[in-house]
């Protein structure tokens, strides 16, 4: 039996037919509707009854649960869920709201699920929304100014670069817009008042990806309860409504047909199923009872279906189908039993199937710079970026980076030489001192760092060599227990997670001792990787030690390991201050004689008293959080066993490449399915608003972080909140508390004995708190971007929508820099946006984590990017590798070569394009940037084409050893470094084209007209390619 058989069977039941017949024109009461039969029944009624069809539920989770169930049984039915959270609407909610309430084409055949909290909310009148819908087609004539006005009236915000739903950008004949209706934004190319093309584009690369012919721009409905109409007045008389409680008032009962589902009326005699909480044996016993039933098991994904088919290979009476249900139901009279994989494995409900990439940072954001930002010039040292400016150099108007140094000295760096500049990034909170031009201080600073890096490199190479000679017996291949463990995982693994599991297994199969670092955000699945490796170690006859920095984390890991390995003969114990001394002694004895397979604990695991019988695998969670003495003990244990370190602190790719081979670094970058971005908003302190925000979170079963970063006033803030919310449980935590007291408060908060934790910025980063989904940051202007990014990351670790509120003083008390920081972090709230400076700041901490705390000072001295460059050089030197020297070719030809402001008007993004051109690795990248510019900004003017071609010439010439390309005496002249030798000129035709003026520096005269360089740039590039002077 499959879904269609189920639907047809229940449609044929006389009781169901009676309900359908009566509900056409009158009210009905029924009972005996249990489990997901409720969702099936709603779909059956919708199939047979014409007109608008509404289901009323209480709260977001119930609405989404019903929607999921209906869509599983009836995948072709349009189902919308509208719920109220007292907030501005998300783009997804806007889209559902517009279609469910205002689009007759959708309403006619749809099921609309409405949160009961929304019934009294006032919404926009139907005609005001419909009038703001804009339909566009390719080849349409367009009145540009009128179109611009209509889009702004529809609620779209004008921005330089479109990144989020509800934004629009007008750039001459190019219009970018992101409607609420689509996954991707579109780019309109206008020519002569006609839409020449409509193209979807990628928000990360900003490149067009697919041509389309039609597009609809729906109005933005940002705010709830700001309209003039009550929601139920939108629907026509005779609308069919299903409810499981008395939600509809008498006034509307007269207008609508109501189906009341409760304890009265015709009994349909279905029975709900019970969850099995991950107990596979219990489930197997249960389904054996139903051998004479048609048993259907819903699996959420193909992968899950395959897993269940393996586990149930000896149960042919079970039919496994793809579908997402929270619960099944049993109909004894028809011998039908339906179960879901979520009931079996106690899976958490995940609302939306959206996949986000942590590394998905818009390319412009990686390379853009803000005025006032600290930069490092290779030759002059640390300065402050002063923006773009134009000066005359060699008879040409040149755009330059302006850098300020001590004493108001300025350096103008032509845009084609930005390879000399890097951003100054350090995790020190203090601002660096500006360098003094003309002094040796900067060069001396670089020499000191180079010396330290040489010593570091030697140590790294030595450790790597030692690791290479250490061997042990390989671990055994996968066992049945390991396969069952993998199949019982409660979520579908992300690709990154699977890659990490596979990589670590391969290392375990080898003979060399493993030293791996698994990097990923909290909730991205690092612990599951550790659990799989642990079972392999136990099945191979070895013990596992899991070392964590806090008691709370020890308990969380103990619970998770125990739950996952419940069905296997694996002995797991925990040792921490929560375990009584008598019990600890017993555990120590059992570790010694091998009766404990996996031991999870805090620093107590490092005690001299603990001796292992056969320790094979050491798993360390956030090693950098341990003290110096504990780190030394960890080192001594590490030397002879396999090690997996887990960390949520990002380790930058550049650092990984510089020390490749030193440790195995595995990144889990992909957020789990269902993870949603944290919606971030700026608010002012308002007692009523704060009360509403906190109660909204508590009423949906969640908890709240209230962050106030001053110990002196934290208790007065907590008292003020307790006066506002007398029935809410409030506690405080701060850095001056005794460690044991702080841990007790966190323990109570995690175990839901506290509703609001008023805390300083010490919120523990490693602990999983999926129930905390609102954070309010008081005086947010006092924090840096990196800190705000980290603090916001403490919420939103489940499938529930999370919120971050940045409380700031009124604008008169907020300086420009603080306002800019706050607006920046609020703008970058989508998952994966990971504002670049915040991530870089965190990555530098990762450098300290990986290389040792001493390196922080060196990074602060010269900036992170310069530090990495010198580290790469030092590692290459120690390894005996030649450092590939690329000449920084200087081009001095008096032609206009820059991006005019009327082509790219935003200075920040003009900066980004210049920096990208200076950081390319292949000629192909330059061509791609050229195509991208034409796509994003339209046809390139001459000066813009010139700068792109100049950068291509510079890139190739630098790799051919050409020092300068100059214009003089009517000729273009190549100059080479004197220490290069002319090996050969590949083509004799070159001698007809150039004149050898002298040998060193070798000078080749090429063109007689300076303006031919661009017109003949391809010919010039060909001649450069013919040179090989190395």
N, C-alpha and C positions, 0 to 999 in steps of 0.2 A: 504493500500500500504506500502511495506517495501523497504529496500535498493535494493534487487534483482529486485523487480518490477520496481523501478526507472531506474536501469541500463538497463533492458530489454526494457523498454519503449523508452528511448532515443536512444538505439542502433537501434531501428526499424524506427526512423525518417529518411526520405529521405535526409534531409540536412546533417545529421550526416554521413549517408552512403556515400554521395558524398565526404565529407571531408576525410573520411578514404580511399576511393578509390584513390583520387588524391594525398594524402600525402604519399602513398606508395613509389612513385618515383619522386615527384617534390615538389616545394614550393607551399604554400597555404596561402591566407590571409582571415581572418574572423573577424567579429565584433559581438556585442550583447552577449558577454560572461561576465556575471556579478556574483558577489558573489562566492559561492562555486561551482557553475556550472563549473567554471574554473577547479577545482580539479576533478570533475566528468568527464569532457571531456578528460582530460589528461589520466585518467584511462581507459576510453573507447578506446582511440586511442592505448594505450599500449596493450590492450587485443587483438586488431585486427592486429597490425603491428609487423612484425618480426625485430630483430636487436636492436642495442643499441638505447636507448631513453633518451634524455637529456632535462631538463627544466632549463632555465636560469632566475634567479631572482636577485634582488639587495638587498644585506644585509642578515644578519643571521636571523632576525625575519621573513622576507618574505619567506626565504627558509624553515624554520621550520613550518611556517603556511601552506605552500603548502604541505609539507610532511604529516602533521597531517590530512589535508583534504583528500588527496588521500588515506591514510591508513584507514580512516573512511569509505569511500565508497568501497574500495577494500582492505580488511584486509589481504588477502593472497599475495598481491604483495610486492616484495622487493622494498623499497624506501630508497634512501640514500640522505643526504643533505651535501654538501661540501661548507663551507663558509670560508672567510678570515677575521681574526681579527688582523693581523699583529703580532701574538704571536706564541709561541711554541704551538703545537697541544695538546689538551686534549686527554686522552685515548680514549674517545668516538669518537673524530674526527679522531684519528689514525686508529681506527677500520674501520670506514666508508671509510676513504681514501684508505686503502689497498684493501678493497673489491670492492669499486666502480671503482677504476682505474686499478687494477691489477689482479683481480680474474674473469676469463672468465665465470666461472659457475654462478656467481652472475650477471655480466653485461648482460648476454644473455637475461634474463627475468626481469631485474630491471628497475626502473625509477631513474635516477640520477639528483638531483636538484643541480645546481652549482651557487654559488654567482658570480655575474658579476665581482666583485673585484678580483676573483681568476683566471680570464681568462689569464692574462699576467704573472701569477706567474710561476716560473720554478720549476719543480718537479723532483723527482728521476726517472731515466730511468727504464722502466718496468722490464728488466732482472735483474737489481741490487736488486730489491725488491723480485722478485720471487725466486732468488737464495738463499735468506736468510730466506725463510720459512722452518721451521723444523717440520716434521710430526713424531710423536712417537706413538708406540703401545706397549701394555703389551707383555712381553716375547721377545721384540726386543733385539738383541745384541747391545752393546753400547761401543764405545771407549771413555772412560771417559774424557781424556784430549782433544781429538778432539771435543767432544760434548761441553765441557766447552768453548773452543775457539770459536766455532760457535755461541753459545749463546751470548757471549760478543761481537762478531762481529755484531750480529743482534741488538745491541744497548742496551742490558740489563745491569743494574748496579748491581755489586756484593755487597751484604749487609749481615749483621749478621742475621737479622730477616726480612722476606719478609712481607711487609705491603701494598705496592702500586703496581699498574700496572707498568711493566717495570723493576721489581726487580728480582734478582735471588740470592739464597744462596746455597753454596756447603758445606755440613757438612759430610765429609766422604762419606758413602754410601747413604746419604740422600741428595736429591736435591729439593729445593723449587723454584718454578718459577711462576710468575704472568704475563700471556700473555694478550695482549690487547683485545683478543677475548672473554674473559670470565668474568663472575660475580665473580667467586672465583678462587684463585690460586690453583696450584696442587703440590703434594709432590710425588717425584719419589723415590722408594726404590730400590737400585741397589744391586745385589748380583752376584758375579762371572761374572761381565761384562754383566749382563742381567737385564732388567727392570722387577723386581718381582711384583711391584704394582704401580698403578697410582691412587692417591687419592686426591680429592678436600679437601681443609681445610679452616677453618674459620680464618680470619685475626685477630679477637679479641682474641679468645681462643687459636689459633694456633693448634687446634685439627683437625684431619681428620674427614670428615663428610660423604663422599660418594666415593665408588670405581668406577672408570671409566676405559674404555679399550683403548681409543685413545685420543690424545691431539695434538693440533697444536700450535706451537709457531710462532707468526707473528713478523716481524721485527718492531722495534721502529722507527717511523719517527717523530723526535722531532721538527724539524725546517722547517718553510715555506721558500720558495724562495731560497733553497740551492741546487737544482738539476740542471740538464742540459737540460731538456726537457720542452717545453711549454705544458700546460695541454691539450689543444685541439688536440695536435699531437698524444695523446694516442689513440684517437678514430678513428675507421676505416672510410673510405669513405662510404657515404650512410647512416651515422648515422642520426637519426631523432631528430630535435631540435625544442622545443617550446619556444617562447620568446614574452614578452609583450612590448619590446623596442628594439631599434637597437643595439644589443650587438655583433652580429657576423659580423666580417669584410668581405670584398669582397673576400679575399683569401680563407677563410673557407666556404663562401657561395657556392663556386663552388664545394666543396667536400661534403656538407651536404644537407639534405632535411629540409627546414625551414618552420615552421608554425608560421606566424606572427599574433598575436592577438591584434587588436586595433580598429580603427574606420572605417577601410575600409574592403571591401569584404563581403562575404555572412553573413547576419544578422541572428543570431540564436534566437534573441528576448527574452532573459532572463532578469529579472529585479532583482536588488539587494534589500535586505531587510534593514530596518533601526533598529538601536539599541533602546531598550526601557529604558535603564538607570535605571533598577531596578523598573520601574513603572508597577506594575502588572495590574492595571486597564487599562492602555494604551494597554498592550498586549492583554488582554481579549477583548477589543473593536476591536482591529485589527483582531483577528482570527474569530470574529463573522462575519466579512465581507466575510471571505473565507469559509463559511459554505457549499458552493457548490463545494469546492475544495478538493482534496486529500491533507490533511495537515499532514506533518510529523514533529515531534519535536524531535531533537536529545538531549539526556541527557547523560552527561559524565560518570556517574556511576550508578550502580544498586540503590544505596541509593537516588541519584538524581531522577531517574526514578520513584521510589516509591513516593517521595515527590510531583512530578508533577502530578502523577496519582491522588493523594489525592486532589490537588488543582483544577484539571480539570475533576473531577468526573462527572460533568454535561455537558461535551463537548465530546460526543462519536465520533464525526467526526475527532478527533485528534488521530493520531497513534504515540505513544512515543516509540522511539527505542534507544538502547545504541550506543553512538558514540560521538566523540569529534570534534566539528566544531566551528570555530570562528564566522562564518556567514552562513546564508542559501541563498536561492534565490527563485524567483517566476517565473514560466513559465505559463503566462496567457493562451496561446493557448491550453495547455494540462491540464489546471486547476490543477496545482501542486504548492503547497506552502511549502517550507522547512524553518524551523527556528531552532535556536540552543539555549540551555539554557544560553549560554554566552551572547547572544544578549539581552535576557530578563533581566538577573540580572546584566548586566554590569560587567561581571567577567573579572578579569585580566588574560591575557594569561600566562599559565604556561608551560614551554617548555618540561621539562622531568618529568616523573613520578617516582621519586626516593625517597625512604624513608630512612632517617638517624636518628639514635638515639644519643641524646646528651650524654647519659651515656656510649656509646660504646667506652670505653677507653681500649686499650690492657692491659691485666692483668699484663704483664711484666713491663709496664710503671708505673703502680700504685706502684709496690714494688721495682723497681730498684733505685739505688742511684749512683750519680756521685761523683768521688773523689773531695774533697774540699767542699762538701755539709755539712751544719751544722746538727748535730744529738743530740739527748738527750738520755743519759743513765740514767736509773731509779735511780741508786745509786750515780753516779759521776757527773751528770749534763750535761751542754751543751759543746759539743766538735766538732771536725771537722773530717769527715770521710776521712781516708787516704788510702782506698782501701783494698784489700784482701792480706793476707800474711800467710805463714806457719811457725809454731813453733812446738817444741817437747813438748808435755804435757803427763805425765804418760806413757812414752815409746811409744808414738804414734805421727805420723806426723799429726798435726791438722791445718785445715784452719781456719783463724780468721779474724774478722773485726778489723782493726787498727783505733783507735780513738785518736786524738791529743788534749791535753789540754794545759792550760797555762804553761809556763816554759818548753815547749817541752816534757812534760810528755806524756807517751803513755799507752793506755789500750788495751790489746788484748782480744777480746771477741770471744770465740769459736762459730762456725756457728750454733751449736745446742742451743745457748743461746741468739739468736738475739731477742727474745721476750722482752729482757730488753732494746732494742733500738727502738727509734722512730725518724722520721724525724722532724727536727725543722722547723716549718712553722709559720710565723707571717706576718701580712701585713705592718709591719714597714719596711721602706726602708733601715735602718741602719743594719749593721751586729751585731749580739749579741756578748757579751763578753764571752770568753771561761771560763769555770769553773776552779777552782784550786782544784786539788785532795788533799783530806785530811783535808779540811776546812769544817766548819759547814754552810757556806753561802748557799749552795744549799738546804740543809734540811730546813733552816730558810725560804728561798724563797718559798718552797713548803708549809710550814706551813701557811704563810701569804695568799697564794692563796686559800688554803683549808678553811681558816676562811672566806674569802670574798665569796667563793662559797657556804658556808653554809648559809650566809645571803641572797645571791641571791636565793638559793633554797627555803628558807622560804618565800621570796617574791613571787616567782612563784607559790608555793602551795597555798598561801593566795589568789592571784589573781584568780587561778583556782577555789577555793572554792567559792569566791564571784560570779564568773560567773555562777556556777552551780545553785545558788539560784535565779538568775534573770530569770524571765519568761515574755513572751508576747503572744498574740494571734497568733496561727499558720497562715501562709500564705495559700491562697486558692490553690486548685489543678489547673493543667494546664487548661488554657482557649483556645478558638478557636484562639484568637489573638496570644497567645504564640506559638501555633502549626504552624500558618502561618509564624510567625517570624523565627521559626526553619527551616521551609521548604524553606524559601527564602534566606537562608545563601548562600553566593556566592561561598563557597568552601566546599568540603567534610571535615567534622570534623575529626581530628585525634582521636585515641582511648583515648589518655590522655585528650583531650579537652572534649570529651563526658563524661569521668569519672568525670572531674571537674564539669561540668554542673549538672550531676546527683547528685554528692555529695552535692553540695551547695543547690540544690532543697530539698534534704532530710533534710538538716539542717533547711531550711526555713519552712518545714512542721512541725517541732517539736516545742516544747514550750520554749526551752531554747534559750537565746540570742546567736547569732552566732558571732564568732570571727575567721575569716579564712584568711589565707595568700595564694595567688595564685602565684606560682613561675614559671617563664619561660622567655626565651629570647624574645627580641622584635620581633614581627611578628609571634610568636608561637600561638597566639589566646587568650590571656588573656582578651582582651577588649570584645570579643564576649561573653565570660563567664559572664562578668560584665553586658553586655547589656541584656542577657537573664534573669539574676537575677533582673535587674532594671524593666523590663516589668512585671515580676511576682509581684514585690512590688507595682507597680502602679495599676495593676489589682486587688490587694488586698486592695486598697484604701490608700496607704501610699506614702509619698514623698521620693525621692532619692536625695542625695547630692553626687556629684563626685568631689573630691578634688585633684588638681594636682599642681605640684610645679612651672610650668612656663606658661606664656600666650600662647606660641606656642602650648604646649601640650593641653591646655584648648580648643583652636580652633580645633585641630585635633580631640579630643574626641567629641566636639560639632558636628562637621561635620559627624563623624561616627555614633553617636547615632541618629542624625536627619535623615540621609540617611536610616538607618536600620528600624526606626520606622515611616517612612514617611506615611505609609498606616493606621496608628492607631491613635485614638483620644488621643494622649499623648502630653502634652505641655512641650517642652524642651527649656531651656534658658541657656545663658552663662553670667557669670559676671567676668570681668577682666579689665585691664587698657585699652583694646581696645574698651570697651563699654563706651559710653558717660555718664556723670554724671546724666543727666536727665533720660536717659534710665535705669541707675542703680537703681535710686529711684523707678521707676515704677516696676522693677523686684523685688525689696525688698518687695514692697507692695503685689505683686502677690504671692510671696513665703509665706508671712504671712497669706493671706486669702485662700491659697491652690489652686490657679489657675495655679500655675506652679507645674508640677509633678516631673520633673527631672531638677535639677540645676547643671551646671558644672562650676567650677571656680577655681581660684587660692586662695591664702591666704585671699583674700577679703571675701571669704565665712565664714571665722572665725570671722568676724566683729561682735561686740556687737549689731549692728543695725539689723542683720539678725535673724529673728524669724520664725521658721517653724510651720505650722499648725499641721502637723502629720508626722514628719520625722521617717521613718522606717528603711532605709538602707543608710549607709555611705560607699562609695567606695573611697579608698585612693590609689593614684598612687605614689609609691616611697616615703613613709613617711619619710625615713631617710634624704631626701633632704630638708626638712623644718627646719627652725631655732628652737632654744630651746623654745622660747616663743610660737611659733605656735604649737609646739609639746604638750605643756601643754594644750593649748586650744583644740587640737584634743583629748587629753585624756578625757577632761570633756565631749565632745560630745559622744565619744566612749562608755562611761559607760552605756548608756541606749538604744542603738540601735544596730541593726545588722551591722557587719563590714566585708567588704571584702577589704583586702589590696593586691595590685598587685605590684610585684617587679621583676626586671630582675636580681637581685643579687642572685646568687645561695646560698641556705641554705643547708649545708651538711647533709647527712643522719644521720651521727653519732650524730649531734646536735639535729636533730629532735627526734631521739630515746631517747636521754638523757632527753628531756623536753616534752616527749609525754603526751598529755592531757592538756598542757598549751594553745596551740592554734591549730586550725585545719590547717595543712599545706598540700597544694595540689600542686603537681609538674606537669607541662606540659613539658615533656622532648622531645617530638617528633617534629621534624621539619615538616612544612607543605609539602605536595606533591609538587614537583617542585623546592624546595629550593636546590640550588647547593652550593658546597663548594667554598670558596674564594681561587682562585689560587694565591699562594704566591711566589714571586721571589726576589732574591737579585740582585741589579744592582749598577753600579757606576754612579756618576753624569756625564751626557753627554747631552749637550743642545739638540742635534738632537733627541736623544732617548726619552728624556722627552717630547719634542714637539710632537713626533709621538704618544706616549702613551696617552697624554692628548687629542690630536685631534681625536684619534680613539674613545675615550669615548664620546666626544662631538658630533662627527659625527653620532654615533648611538643613539643620543638623551639623553645621560646621563650627569651627573655632576661629579666633581672631588673634593676630599679633598686633599689638599697639606699640610702635617703636618710639621711645622718647630717650634721646641719647645723653641725658644729663642726670647723673645719680642724685645730685642735690635736690632736684625737683621731681624726681620720678614718683615719689609717694603722694605728692600733692596732685599729680596728674591722675594717679590711680584712684585717689579719693574723689576727684571731680567726676571721673567715669562711674564710680560706684553710686554717686548721688544721681547721676543721669539714669543709671541702670541698676536699681536696687536689687533686682531679682537675678542678676547675672553674677556668676562666680568669677572673681578677678584675683590675679596674683601678680607679683612683680619678680623680675630677675635682673641682676646687674653684676658687673665684674668685681665689685668689692665684697660680694657674698662669699662665705666659706664654700669651698668646692662641694662638700657633701650637701650643704643646704641648696646650692644651685642645682645639683643633680636631682635632689628630691622634688624641687619645683618642676623641673623638666619632666621627671617621671610622672608626676600627677597630671601635667598638661597632656603628655602623650596618651595617658590612659583616660583622658576625657573627664577628669575631675575638675578641670578649670576651663572656663569658656573664653576668657580674654587673658592673654599674658602681656602685661605692660612691661616692656623690656628695653634694655639698651641694645647696642649693635652686636652683642655677644651671642646672638641666636646661633645655636649649634648647626653647622652646615652639613654634617654627615648623617644626621638622623632623618629617617623617612617619616614625614608627618602629613599623610595624604588628606587628613581631615581638616587641615588648616588652609583655608582658601580665600582669606582676606587679610591683607596687611595694610595698616595705616601708619605712615611714616610722618611723625610730627616734625616741624621745622626741617623739611626735606632739603631746603636750600643750604643747610650746613654740611651736607654730604657731597662727596665727589661723584662723578658719573659711575666710576667703577664700583663704589660702595652701594650706590642705589641699584645698580644692575644685580649685584650679589644679593642684596636684601630682598629685592623683588623675586629673585629665584627661590626664596624659601617657601613660596606658595605656588599652587598650580601644578602639583605633582601627581594629580589623579585625573580622572575623566571629567571632573567637575569644573565649570568655569570659575576661574579665580580672578580676584581684583586687587589692585594695588592703588592706594590713594596717597598722593603726595600733598601733605598739608603745608601750605606756605603762608607767610604773612601777606598783608595787603601790599599791592605793587609799590607803594611809596617806600616801603621798608625793604624792598628786594632789589639788590644791585643788578646791573646788566649781566655780569658773568654768571651770577647765581640763577637768574631767570633763564639764561641760555641753557645752562646745565639741566634745569628742571624740564624745560620744553623739549630738549633733546631726548632725555630718557623717556618722556611721555610719548614722544613720536615713535620711538623704536620699541613697540610693545609686542609685535608679532613674533611668534616662535621662529628662531633662526636668524632674526635680524641682528641679535647679539652685538649691540653697538661696539664698533671697532676698538675704541679706546678702553672701554671696560674690559673687553676680552684680552686686549694686549696687556693691560695691567695684571689681569689674572694669570696670563701666560708667563709673565716675568716671575710671578710667585712660583709658577711651575718650574722655571729655570732654577730657582733656589731649592725647590723640592728635589730636583733631579741631581743637581751639581753640588749642592751644599750652600749653607748660608753665607759663606765668605764671598761668594760671587755677587751678592746683592750690591756690595760697595763698588765693585768694578763696573757693574751695569749702570749704577747711578753716576759714575764718573764720566762716562762717554756716551751713555744712551744704549738702549737695547740693540738697535739695528747695527750700530757700529761694533758693539760687543760681539754679536753673532758673526759678523764678517771677519773680525780678527780671530775668533775661535776657529772658524773654518780654515783660515790660513795656518793657524798653529797646528791643528789636527793633520792637515795635509803635509806640513813640514815634518812632524814626528813620524808619520807613516812613510815618509820618503817619497811622497807624490809631488810631481811638479805643479806649481801653482800657475794656472792658465792666465797669462797676462793679456788683457784686452786693452788696447790703446784707447784713451779718451780723445778721440779725434776732435780737433777744434775746427769749425767751419766758419770762415770769414768771407762771406760773399754778400755784397750790398744789395740784398733783395728783401722785400717785405715777407716775413714768414712768422705768422702767429694766428691765433683764432680771434677774429674781430668780436667785439662785445655784442654787435648786432647779430652775430651768428650763434654764439653761446653766451647768453647774457649773464648767467649766474657765475660769479667769480670762483665760487667754491668748486663747481663742477668743471670750469675751465682749468683750474689748478689740477684736478684729478686726471683730466685727459693728458695734460702735459707730463705729469708724473708717470702715467702709464706708458707713454711713448718713450720715456727715459728708463723704463724698467722691463723692456721686452727681452725675450730670449731667442726669438726667431723672427725672420723676415715676414713669415706668415702672420704673426701677431700684429705687425704694423698694417698689413693689408686688411686684416679683420677689423682693426680700429677704424680704418678709413671707410670700410663698408658700413660699420656701425654708425659713424658720424653722419653719413649720408641718410641712413635709415632714421636716425633720431632727430636730426636737425635740418634735413633737406640738403639740397645741392650745395656743395662746398664752394665758397668764394676762393679767388686766386691765392690770397695770403694763407688761408687754411690748407689748401693743397700744397703750398710751398713748404709749410712747417712739417707736414707728414712726409713729404719726399726728402727733405733735409735730414729728418731722423732716420729714414731708411738708408740714405747715403752714409750717414755717420755710423750706423750700426755695422754696415758691411766694411767700411773703410777701417774701422777700429780693429777688426779681425784680420785685416791685411797689413797691419803695421803702419798705417798712414797717420802721421802725427798731425798735419795740418792740411786743409784744403783752402787755399787763399785765392783772391782775385788781385792781380797786379799787372800793370803794363799791358792791358788788353788780353790777358791770358788767365786761365784757371791753373793753379800750381799745386801739385801734390808734394808734400815734404815728409820724409821718412826719418825715424830715429837712427842715429849713427851706429848704434850697436846691432842693427839688423843687416843682414846680407841679402843682396839680390840673388836668389837662387836661379830663377829663370823667368822669362816672360813667355807664357804658354803659346802665344800666337804672334807670329811675325808681323801680322797686320798692325799690331800695336805700335811698331816702330814708325809706321806711316802716319800714325795719329798723334804721337807724343814726341817731344824733343827732350833728350837727356841733357840737362843743363850742367849738373856736376854730379859727382859720385856720392859724397856724403856732406850734408844731407842730400839724398837723391831727389831730384826735382823733375817732375814730368809736366810739361805744359800741354794742356788738353784743348780748351776752347778759346776762341778769340772774342767771344761775346759773353759777358757775365750773365745776361738774361737767358742764354741758352741752357743754363744748368737745369732749369725746370723743364723747359720744352724738350730737352734731350736727356732728361734724368735717367731714362732706361739705358741710353747709350753710355752715359757716364758710369752707371752701375756695372754694365758689362765690362768696361775697361778696368774698373776697380777689381772685378772678379778675376781678371787675367793676371793681376799682380800676385806673386807669392814671394815675399821678401823675408820669410822666416828661415 
